[in-house]
């Protein structure tokens, strides 16, 4: 029986060469701790693409939040690109486009880019495939 357990991590994505690696390490460890091994490969690729793209192109502070819900077998990753103090977007978010994240588009169950009061939210969700879910 799977209980309603949610695992989560928050990573500050500073503009650095190791931000993508730190984000991956945190998400992978969270998934290992949760026993969600089937998501490790796809999640690593998607987190690398999202974190790498954002850290390389944004001048604003960014924060990644990832959560895994064991009862639903769902991983959700959100990266908040914070708005500047005057409320404007950081160096124009026009480069943000879901088509610019091809691996996320191919691997995620759902994904998107949304405006919010704090800035811009780039997110994706993945569902864990269980053996019982695969048709024979």
ROBA-58332 format. One line per 8 residues: number of its first residue (from 1); their letters; for each residue z, y, x of N, C-alpha, C. Coordinates in steps of 0.02 Angstrom, whole numbers, always signed. Layout:
N
NUM	a	Z,Y,X,Z,Y,X,Z,Y,X | ...;
! end
This chain:
136
1	xxxxxxxx	+0,-59,+42,+0,+0,+0,+0,+62,+44 | -46,+108,+30,-51,+171,+67,-10,+223,+30 | +33,+256,+67,+74,+309,+37,+39,+376,+47 | +62,+425,+11,+33,+492,+15,+60,+527,+78 | +28,+513,+134,+48,+542,+198,-8,+588,+222 | +10,+648,+240,-38,+695,+266,-18,+713,+337 | -66,+708,+382,-56,+727,+452,-94,+792,+464 | -70,+834,+509,-104,+897,+521,-92,+925,+590;
9	xxxxxxxx	-139,+966,+612,-133,+1001,+677,-162,+1071,+669 | -138,+1117,+710,-165,+1185,+713,-177,+1200,+786 | -237,+1226,+801,-255,+1241,+871,-282,+1312,+874 | -256,+1351,+920,-281,+1419,+932,-342,+1413,+977 | -400,+1432,+951,-462,+1427,+990,-476,+1492,+1025 | -447,+1500,+1082,-460,+1559,+1122,-528,+1551,+1154 | -560,+1607,+1170,-625,+1603,+1204,-614,+1576,+1274 | -617,+1511,+1280,-610,+1480,+1345,-653,+1418,+1349;
17	xxxxxxxx	-664,+1396,+1409,-706,+1338,+1420,-674,+1273,+1394 | -609,+1273,+1385,-574,+1212,+1365,-554,+1211,+1291 | -572,+1262,+1253,-552,+1265,+1183,-579,+1206,+1143 | -641,+1189,+1154,-671,+1133,+1118,-636,+1067,+1136 | -621,+1059,+1200,-586,+998,+1222,-516,+994,+1193 | -480,+1051,+1190,-413,+1052,+1161,-416,+1035,+1087 | -466,+1062,+1051,-473,+1048,+980,-487,+974,+969 | -532,+946,+1009,-547,+875,+1003,-487,+831,+1017;
25	xxxxxxxx	-451,+848,+1069,-392,+808,+1087,-341,+808,+1030 | -330,+866,+1000,-281,+871,+945,-304,+831,+884 | -368,+836,+865,-393,+800,+806,-393,+725,+820 | -415,+705,+878,-416,+633,+894,-346,+604,+893 | -297,+639,+921,-229,+614,+921,-202,+609,+851 | -217,+658,+809,-195,+657,+740,-225,+595,+704 | -289,+582,+715,-321,+525,+682,-294,+458,+708 | -280,+454,+773,-251,+393,+801,-181,+383,+772;
33	xxxxxxxx	-141,+435,+769,-74,+430,+741,-76,+407,+668 | -129,+428,+632,-136,+410,+561,-169,+341,+552 | -195,+313,+606,-230,+249,+601,-299,+255,+572 | -329,+313,+575,-396,+326,+547,-449,+318,+601 | -452,+259,+630,-495,+247,+688,-570,+253,+671 | -589,+238,+609,-660,+241,+592,-688,+312,+591 | -644,+362,+590,-667,+432,+591,-672,+461,+661 | -646,+427,+711,-640,+456,+778,-707,+480,+806;
41	xxxxxxxx	-758,+439,+805,-822,+456,+836,-854,+516,+801 | -863,+511,+735,-896,+565,+698,-856,+630,+701 | -790,+625,+696,-748,+685,+698,-754,+719,+766 | -757,+680,+819,-763,+709,+886,-827,+749,+892 | -882,+721,+868,-946,+757,+871,-944,+821,+830 | -919,+816,+769,-917,+875,+725,-871,+929,+751 | -812,+911,+774,-765,+960,+801,-794,+994,+863 | -827,+955,+906,-858,+984,+965,-910,+1036,+946;
49	xxxxxxxx	-952,+1019,+896,-1004,+1066,+875,-975,+1130,+845 | -927,+1122,+800,-898,+1181,+767,-860,+1224,+817 | -814,+1194,+853,-773,+1232,+900,-815,+1263,+954 | -862,+1225,+982,-905,+1252,+1035,-947,+1310,+1011 | -978,+1303,+953,-1020,+1357,+927,-980,+1421,+914 | -923,+1412,+884,-883,+1471,+866,-853,+1505,+927 | -825,+1466,+973,-794,+1496,+1032,-846,+1531,+1075 | -906,+1503,+1079,-959,+1533,+1120,-989,+1595,+1090;
57	xxxxxxxx	-987,+1602,+1023,-1022,+1657,+990,-977,+1711,+961 | -915,+1696,+949,-871,+1744,+916,-827,+1780,+967 | -815,+1844,+953,-770,+1882,+996,-702,+1890,+963 | -695,+1866,+903,-632,+1871,+866,-587,+1812,+879 | -522,+1821,+868,-477,+1764,+873,-496,+1711,+821 | -490,+1648,+840,-507,+1593,+796,-450,+1542,+796 | -441,+1510,+740,-389,+1459,+734,-417,+1400,+695 | -408,+1340,+723,-430,+1279,+690,-370,+1244,+659;
65	xxxxxxxx	-378,+1224,+596,-328,+1185,+561,-362,+1121,+539 | -331,+1064,+555,-359,+1000,+534,-304,+961,+498 | -324,+926,+445,-276,+884,+409,-310,+819,+389 | -270,+767,+388,-295,+702,+367,-249,+676,+312 | -277,+661,+255,-239,+634,+199,-250,+559,+197 | -198,+521,+211,-205,+448,+215,-220,+417,+148 | -192,+443,+94,-203,+412,+29,-275,+421,+5 | -307,+475,+26,-377,+487,+7,-425,+469,+62;
73	xxxxxxxx	-400,+456,+122,-443,+440,+179,-489,+499,+195 | -461,+559,+191,-501,+620,+198,-477,+663,+257 | -524,+681,+300,-512,+728,+354,-543,+795,+334 | -504,+848,+340,-530,+916,+328,-516,+958,+390 | -567,+990,+415,-561,+1034,+473,-585,+1103,+451 | -544,+1154,+465,-560,+1223,+450,-552,+1264,+512 | -601,+1308,+525,-594,+1356,+580,-599,+1425,+549 | -546,+1463,+557,-543,+1532,+531,-562,+1579,+588;
81	xxxxxxxx	-616,+1616,+576,-636,+1670,+622,-606,+1733,+592 | -554,+1757,+624,-516,+1812,+596,-555,+1878,+597 | -548,+1916,+543,-579,+1982,+538,-542,+2030,+584 | -576,+2082,+606,-543,+2132,+648,-492,+2171,+606 | -451,+2210,+639,-398,+2245,+604,-423,+2292,+550 | -484,+2319,+558,-511,+2364,+507,-543,+2325,+450 | -539,+2258,+453,-565,+2216,+399,-637,+2197,+405 | -670,+2222,+457,-741,+2205,+466,-748,+2138,+501;
89	xxxxxxxx	-805,+2107,+493,-817,+2043,+525,-826,+2053,+600 | -811,+2002,+636,-816,+2005,+709,-889,+2002,+732 | -910,+2051,+767,-976,+2054,+798,-1031,+2023,+753 | -1025,+2035,+690,-1072,+2011,+640,-1074,+1935,+638 | -1056,+1910,+581,-1056,+1837,+571,-1124,+1813,+548 | -1177,+1853,+559,-1243,+1832,+536,-1268,+1771,+572 | -1242,+1754,+630,-1262,+1694,+665,-1235,+1631,+632 | -1184,+1640,+588,-1155,+1583,+554,-1203,+1560,+499;
97	xxxxxxxx	-1223,+1498,+503,-1268,+1470,+454,-1257,+1394,+455 | -1247,+1363,+397,-1236,+1291,+397,-1293,+1253,+431 | -1353,+1280,+430,-1409,+1247,+463,-1401,+1247,+539 | -1358,+1293,+564,-1346,+1296,+636,-1295,+1245,+660 | -1271,+1203,+615,-1224,+1149,+632,-1254,+1083,+609 | -1307,+1060,+643,-1343,+1000,+619,-1302,+936,+620 | -1259,+927,+670,-1219,+866,+672,-1167,+865,+616 | -1137,+923,+604,-1089,+929,+549,-1125,+913,+483;
105	xxxxxxxx	-1184,+940,+474,-1223,+928,+414,-1239,+854,+404 | -1252,+819,+459,-1270,+749,+455,-1210,+703,+446 | -1153,+722,+475,-1095,+677,+476,-1043,+691,+423 | -1038,+753,+401,-986,+772,+353,-1005,+754,+282 | -954,+739,+243,-964,+726,+172,-980,+792,+137 | -944,+844,+156,-955,+912,+130,-942,+961,+187 | -974,+1018,+185,-962,+1070,+235,-984,+1137,+207 | -959,+1190,+238,-979,+1256,+215,-951,+1312,+257;
113	xxxxxxxx	-972,+1372,+240,-949,+1433,+272,-932,+1481,+216 | -870,+1503,+213,-846,+1545,+159,-815,+1609,+187 | -823,+1663,+150,-787,+1725,+166,-720,+1722,+132 | -670,+1747,+166,-603,+1749,+138,-570,+1814,+161 | -513,+1833,+131,-482,+1897,+150,-464,+1903,+224 | -451,+1845,+256,-431,+1847,+327,-489,+1845,+375 | -550,+1833,+350,-609,+1829,+394,-661,+1782,+365 | -685,+1737,+407,-736,+1688,+387,-709,+1619,+401;
121	xxxxxxxx	-717,+1574,+353,-692,+1506,+359,-751,+1458,+364 | -754,+1421,+420,-803,+1369,+430,-765,+1303,+421 | -790,+1259,+378,-752,+1199,+362,-798,+1139,+352 | -768,+1080,+361,-803,+1018,+342,-752,+965,+324 | -775,+917,+285,-733,+860,+264,-771,+796,+279 | -732,+745,+298,-759,+678,+309,-715,+629,+273 | -746,+578,+244,-709,+525,+211,-711,+462,+254 | -654,+430,+259,-649,+368,+297,-680,+312,+255;
129	xxxxxxxx	-724,+274,+287,-756,+218,+253,-711,+157,+264 | -694,+126,+210,-653,+65,+213,-699,+6,+201 | -682,-51,+229,-723,-111,+221,-733,-127,+147 | -682,-117,+106,-688,-131,+35,-737,-84,+0 | -752,-26,+30,-797,+23,+0,-871,+8,+14 | -884,-36,+62,-953,-52,+82,-981,-107,+38 | -1037,-94,+4,-1066,-147,-38,-1091,-205,+4 | -1087,-264,-23,-1109,-324,+13,-1174,-348,-15;
! end
